[in-house]
């Protein structure tokens, strides 16, 4: 019974606290402008800038996942070679091909960043 009464009064008491003590309102930080820095009042440019920055972050996240995938495959192939289930040449080929794939993905990300 006491807990129920306590739960019912906490909401109004909290609102009363915000009204009585204005210093309880936290000053929110100003949002960071997107990298394109549109003019003041240009909402479409602001939204496009945030979408561009989000796309770049998403592309970088996909590149990181690709790097982790290639690293996992390299460790797995290295472990197989240590156990005698795979040839050491396969480990070398995987390392070279993985490096080429990561360099190509980095190139594509750089080109895409300039296009967006």
C-alpha positions in Angstrom: 0.0 0.0 0.0 2.8 2.4 0.9 4.8 1.5 -2.2 1.7 2.1 -4.4 1.1 5.6 -2.8 4.8 6.4 -3.1 4.8 5.4 -6.9 1.7 7.6 -7.5 3.2 10.7 -5.9 6.7 10.5 -7.4 5.6 11.8 -10.8 3.9 15.0 -9.6 6.5 15.6 -7.0 9.2 15.5 -9.7 7.3 17.9 -11.9 6.8 20.2 -9.0 10.6 20.1 -8.4 11.3 21.1 -11.9 8.8 24.0 -11.7 10.0 25.3 -8.3 13.7 24.8 -8.9 14.5 26.0 -12.5 18.2 25.1 -11.9 17.1 21.5 -12.0 16.7 21.8 -15.8 19.9 20.7 -17.4 21.4 22.8 -20.1 21.5 20.6 -23.2 24.7 20.8 -25.3 24.4 22.3 -28.8 24.2 19.6 -31.4 27.3 19.0 -33.6 26.7 20.3 -37.1 27.3 17.8 -40.0 30.5 17.9 -41.9 28.9 19.8 -44.8 28.0 22.7 -42.5 24.9 24.0 -44.2 23.7 27.6 -43.9 21.6 28.6 -40.9 18.0 27.7 -41.4 18.7 25.3 -44.3 16.9 22.2 -42.8 17.2 20.2 -46.0 20.9 20.7 -46.1 21.2 19.9 -42.5 19.3 16.6 -42.9 21.4 15.7 -46.0 24.5 16.4 -44.1 23.5 14.1 -41.2 22.5 11.4 -43.7 25.9 11.7 -45.4 27.7 11.5 -42.1 25.6 8.5 -41.1 26.4 6.8 -44.4 30.1 7.3 -43.9 29.9 5.9 -40.4 27.9 2.9 -41.7 30.5 2.3 -44.5 33.3 2.4 -42.0 31.4 0.0 -39.7 31.0 -2.4 -42.7 34.8 -2.0 -43.5 35.6 -2.8 -39.8 33.4 -5.9 -40.0 35.2 -6.9 -43.2 38.6 -6.5 -41.5 37.5 -8.6 -38.6 36.1 -11.3 -40.9 39.4 -11.5 -42.8 41.3 -11.6 -39.5 39.1 -14.4 -38.3 39.6 -16.4 -41.4 43.4 -15.9 -41.3 43.5 -17.1 -37.7 41.4 -20.1 -38.5 43.5 -21.0 -41.5 46.7 -20.5 -39.4 45.3 -22.8 -36.7 44.4 -25.4 -39.4 48.0 -25.2 -40.8 49.4 -25.7 -37.3 47.3 -28.8 -36.8 48.3 -30.2 -40.2 44.9 -29.9 -41.8 45.9 -27.2 -44.3 49.1 -26.2 -46.1 51.1 -23.2 -45.1 50.8 -21.8 -48.6 47.1 -21.5 -48.1 47.8 -19.2 -45.1 50.0 -17.0 -47.3 47.5 -16.9 -50.1 44.7 -16.0 -47.7 46.9 -13.2 -46.2 47.7 -11.7 -49.6 44.1 -12.0 -50.9 42.7 -10.6 -47.6 45.1 -7.6 -47.8 44.1 -6.9 -51.4 40.4 -7.1 -50.5 40.9 -4.7 -47.5 42.9 -2.3 -49.6 40.2 -2.4 -52.3 37.4 -1.9 -49.8 39.3 1.1 -48.3 39.7 2.6 -51.8 36.0 2.2 -52.5 35.1 3.8 -49.2 37.3 6.8 -50.0 35.8 7.2 -53.4 32.2 6.9 -52.0 33.0 9.5 -49.4 33.8 12.0 -52.1 30.7 11.2 -54.2 28.1 11.4 -51.4 
